[in-house]
Amino acid sequence: MFEQLREHLAGVVAIAVTPFDGAGRIDEGPFVRIVERMVDAGIRVVTPNGNTSEYYSLTDAERARCLDLAVGAVGGRATILAGVGGSVASAVEAAIQAREAGADAIMVHQPAHPFVSNAGWLEYHREIARAVPELGVVLYLRNARITGATIADLARSAPNLVGVKYAVADPVRFGTVLRECPDTELVWIAGLAELSAPGYWALGASGFTSGFANVDPGLSLRMLDALRRGDTRAAMQVWDLIRPFEELRALNESENNVSVVKEALAQLGLCAADVRPPISALGSRDKELVTAMMDLWSPEAVRQRATA
């Protein structure tokens, strides 16, 4: 039932930014253009309402609107993986809305709760998955204490569980968790984007997430192609190009994760650099760093600034 979904998840899973206009509202035109640009380049999974989308800064109505815009922009050419989260009731409601809007799958955000047990984590995701059996379910896992055995239990009780976006910065832990549930059909996605993709690929990942794909989807797809071909040298050449950009995003516990991407998009003329608190826009020095990085790997950036 979920064969094509698994095939798409074993690729670049792009997390779409949410552009804002001067009044702080969702800027719908740029949103659609950015999504269309990624899909036109060959991206086959688009995630509205992910962390790079500023999920926690959006209202429920805004998340619903972003999902509708993404579904319309993709037009069946790619998979829509809608982010959902919050309480069980809120996540179930969002999952049902995602199904009605035409999404193919949901990505369940890591529960934002100070107290999480393996048993409670299991029940949380099981209730959400059971509410939408027609949709594929992808876990967003950022908690190193969740075991592979717990994930395997969830897979047995939720047949629509199709993938795990693993975002724990510990490759040894990733390898351990993956091998604790060997008898599943889960797609394992390197959830820390291009920087972790080559290392996690060697351990069993077959896809990776990307906020960078908003800026240069072609470069992300070049890495994917190299990894699929087993060409480590070519993959690491792309890794070297992207690394400074991703390291700038990761500084100070990723405080500028979204701001760096939006600044690059602003320099390309694709959307404003505006973000919502508790995120802040980049300072002048970091803006200059983004410009210098883009000059190295983005001929499009050079062209567009020259004609601006």
Secondary structure as GFF3:
##gff-version 3
##sequence-region A 1 308
A	DSSP	alpha_helix	3	9	.	.	.	ID=ss1
A	DSSP	beta_strand	12	15	.	.	.	ID=ss2
A	DSSP	alpha_helix	28	41	.	.	.	ID=ss3
A	DSSP	beta_strand	45	47	.	.	.	ID=ss4
A	DSSP	three_ten_helix	55	57	.	.	.	ID=ss5
A	DSSP	alpha_helix	60	74	.	.	.	ID=ss6
A	DSSP	beta_strand	79	84	.	.	.	ID=ss7
A	DSSP	alpha_helix	88	101	.	.	.	ID=ss8
A	DSSP	beta_strand	105	108	.	.	.	ID=ss9
A	DSSP	alpha_helix	118	131	.	.	.	ID=ss10
A	DSSP	beta_strand	136	141	.	.	.	ID=ss11
A	DSSP	alpha_helix	148	157	.	.	.	ID=ss12
A	DSSP	beta_strand	161	166	.	.	.	ID=ss13
A	DSSP	alpha_helix	171	179	.	.	.	ID=ss14
A	DSSP	beta_strand	187	190	.	.	.	ID=ss15
A	DSSP	alpha_helix	193	203	.	.	.	ID=ss16
A	DSSP	beta_strand	207	210	.	.	.	ID=ss17
A	DSSP	three_ten_helix	212	214	.	.	.	ID=ss18
A	DSSP	alpha_helix	217	229	.	.	.	ID=ss19
A	DSSP	alpha_helix	232	254	.	.	.	ID=ss20
A	DSSP	alpha_helix	257	267	.	.	.	ID=ss21
A	DSSP	alpha_helix	284	297	.	.	.	ID=ss22
A	DSSP	alpha_helix	299	307	.	.	.	ID=ss23
###
